[in-house]
C-alpha cells in the first residue's frame, strides 16, 4: 500500500511525507507519519488542520485511510492513486 501526505511549502512547492498504516491491539487501523528515525501517530485533527491549508493524502487504499482517520469513504482530501 502506498500512502503519502502531500503538503506545500511557502513557495507553493509540493512535499511528500510517507504514511504507514498500522493496526492497534483492538484491530482498529491507525496511520503513522514515517520520519527518519521513528514513526509518530498521525492524528485525525492534524489531517483536518493540514487539509484546510491545502494538504491531501495520496493512497492506493482510500477506504483504509478513511477508516484510520474516522472519515466517511470518499471524503475530501483523500486521493486514490495507482501504485
C-alpha positions as a printed NumPy array, in Angstrom:
array([[  0.   ,   0.   ,   0.   ],
       [  1.303,   3.428,  -0.95 ],
       [  0.201,   6.332,   1.239],
       [  1.721,   9.822,   1.248],
       [  0.796,  13.104,   2.882],
       [  1.237,  15.95 ,   0.389],
       [  1.86 ,  19.427,   1.829],
       [  3.015,  22.67 ,   0.247],
       [  5.775,  24.996,   1.432],
       [  5.661,  28.818,   1.346],
       [  6.861,  28.815,  -2.263],
       [  3.999,  26.519,  -3.262],
       [  6.304,  23.539,  -3.828],
       [  4.896,  20.091,  -3.116],
       [  6.497,  17.972,  -0.396],
       [  5.567,  14.305,   0.163],
       [  5.743,  12.591,   3.568],
       [  5.355,   8.823,   3.865],
       [  2.441,   7.485,   5.94 ],
       [  2.211,   3.916,   7.211],
       [ -0.951,   2.021,   8.159],
       [ -0.775,   0.033,  11.402],
       [ -3.349,  -1.849,  13.451],
       [ -3.91 ,  -1.291,  17.157],
       [ -4.268,  -4.253,  19.513],
       [ -8.036,  -3.85 ,  19.1  ],
       [ -7.603,  -4.315,  15.343],
       [ -8.611,  -0.726,  14.503],
       [ -6.42 ,   0.885,  11.837],
       [ -4.243,   3.91 ,  12.558],
       [ -1.898,   5.997,  10.426],
       [  1.65 ,   6.89 ,  11.387],
       [  3.865,   9.551,   9.883],
       [  7.207,   7.983,   8.925],
       [ 10.25 ,  10.082,   9.8  ],
       [ 13.986,   9.446,   9.505],
       [ 14.374,   7.963,  12.994],
       [ 10.883,   6.902,  14.091],
       [  7.141,   6.97 ,  13.363],
       [  4.552,   9.17 ,  15.027],
       [  0.8  ,   8.675,  15.207],
       [ -0.904,  10.847,  12.557],
       [ -3.985,  12.076,  14.342],
       [ -7.212,  12.973,  12.577],
       [ -7.219,  16.551,  13.952],
       [ -3.825,  17.144,  12.315],
       [ -5.147,  15.947,   8.97 ],
       [ -8.179,  18.274,   9.276],
       [ -5.884,  21.214,  10.033],
       [ -3.485,  20.449,   7.187],
       [ -6.345,  19.808,   4.748],
       [ -7.666,  23.319,   5.402],
       [ -4.238,  24.587,   4.277],
       [ -4.217,  22.62 ,   1.011],
       [ -2.675,  19.324,   2.11 ],
       [ -4.077,  15.986,   0.962],
       [ -3.274,  12.268,   1.105],
       [ -2.464,  10.166,  -1.958],
       [ -3.087,   6.461,  -1.428],
       [ -3.733,   3.17 ,  -3.163],
       [ -6.207,   2.258,  -0.381],
       [ -8.507,   5.234,   0.298],
       [-11.066,   3.17 ,   2.24 ],
       [ -8.413,   2.033,   4.723],
       [ -7.06 ,   5.565,   5.156],
       [-10.568,   6.942,   5.704],
       [-11.212,   4.257,   8.331],
       [ -7.958,   5.109,  10.131],
       [ -8.923,   8.806,  10.224],
       [-12.61 ,   8.18 ,  11.065],
       [-13.703,   9.801,   7.809],
       [-16.539,   8.659,   5.568],
       [-15.407,   6.9  ,   2.394],
       [-14.808,   9.384,  -0.411],
       [-14.151,  12.301,   1.945],
       [-12.27 ,  15.363,   0.677],
       [ -8.508,  15.239,   0.849],
       [ -8.07 ,  11.513,   0.224],
       [ -6.971,  10.913,  -3.384],
       [ -6.79 ,   7.442,  -4.957],
       [ -3.591,   6.759,  -6.937],
       [ -2.261,   3.701,  -8.726],
       [  0.841,   2.235,  -7.065]])
